[in-house]
């Protein structure tokens, strides 16, 4: 999932490879530390994505696109509701 997230942000394969090496350093993803929740692991991966992209909100444009798409679809389903 992390690789597909990075690929949605960049086509730079070198950057993606460096990112993959960094996330594989997370002990819980290597089976070395189990006393951590999934959200905590995801938070660490997200921090590495933000660092790699040098952006505190690298998915902001994707969020805007998804919200616009949702509003268009909602308007089609319920034209009088908006």
N, C-alpha and C positions, 0 to 999 in steps of 0.2 A: 504494500500500500504506500509506503514512504517513497519508493522509487517512482511509482506512477504520479504521486503528488509532485515530486521534483520535476518530472517530465512535463507536467502541465505548466510549470513555471519557466523552464529553460530547455533549450535543445543542446546545450553545451554538455557533451558526453563526459568531458574531463571533469567538470564540476559535479556531475551526477556521480561519477565514480568516486571522487573524493568524499562526497557526502555519504555514499554507501559505506565507505571505509570508516567514517566517523561514527555512524550509527551502530556499526558492528562492534564498536568499542564499548557500548552500553552493556554492562555485565548481565543484566536480566535478559537481553536479547541473545546472549551466548549461553544461557542456562547456568550462569554462575551465581546468580542472586535471585531468589524467589520471593523475598519479603517486600514486594512492591506491587502496587495495583496497576491495572492496564492504563487508567487515566494518567498515572504518574509516568509510565513509560512513554505514552503518547506526548505528554508535556515535554519530556526530554528530547524526543524526536523533533517536535515542533520548534523547540529552541535551536536545535541544530539546523533546521530548515531556515529559520529567521537569520541565523548567523551566516549560513552559506549564501543566502540571497541578499544579505546586508539590508534587510527590510523588516521592520517590526510587524508588518501585516502583509505578508507576501501573497495572500489569497484574496485581498480586498477587491480586485477587479473581478475575480471569479464570483465572489459573493454578490456584487452588484449585478452581474449578468444573471445569476440564478434568481435573485429577487425580482428582477424585471420580467424574466420568463414566468415566474410564479404569478405575478400580478396580471400578466396578459392571459395566462391560462385561467385564472380565477375569474377574470372579466368575461371570458367566453362561457364559463360554466354558469355564472350568476350575474348577468348584465345589470340587473337592478340592485344588486347588493353592495356595490361600491359607491 
